[in-house]
Amino acid sequence: MFGKLFSFLFPGNSAFFPLFNDAADNLVLASELLIKLVRERDLANRLEYIKQIRHVEHIGDDITRRLRNELNSTFITPFDREDTHHLVSSMDDIVDYIYSASKRIHFFKVATFPEEFVLIADNIHAASKEIQNVLRSVKSVRDFKDHTQSIKKISEFEEVVDDIYQGYLSRLFEEEDNAIELIKKRDILITLEKAIDKCDEVGKIFYSLILKMA
């Protein structure tokens, strides 16, 4: 009985970090499917990718629920409870925005995507891979300090997308004569940009954890 009580009060990283890894793997899968989606012109093939993204989003929701249950039922967490909740929510948000973008792509039936959409999807995937790299490597909160390069890369990917976003949005309003097409492309663009913003938010959480342990 004492052993069970000790495990409940001092669970270490046995539950949290494997679930973080699962969330990161699921995120990378969603970003890979997003790349395939924005490169695909055939509507039937697009629909298949969208179905797969929806499935991945549901898996992400399940992982998030399990993490939150763990958070609510555990006395001691690997790091600050608020930071843990923030990390869980932000990673879930990235997948949610990828799924939201895929739904807009489906309903709007845009014939072809501008190269900027492909570049943004590539950067979301690259940022997701860095998040995965960090979470696969850390075994405790102190390990985050060994991944400052990945954190820096995540921020750089967000900056690249911000430049792409601003440049394309400006050109879209100058060159697109069809108001409906403008709105469609703008809405997809905004949703993709929110996904990379959430990637950057995860990077900032990692950095905050480093500062707190300094």
FENBELNOR-V329681 format. One record per helix or strand. SS is the DSSP state (alpha for helix, beta for strand). FROM is the first residue (numbers start at 1). LEN is the number of residues. If there is no record, write none. Layout:
SS FROM LEN
SS FROM LEN
//
This chain:
alpha 2 8
alpha 16 24
alpha 43 31
alpha 81 28
alpha 115 23
alpha 141 35
alpha 179 35
//
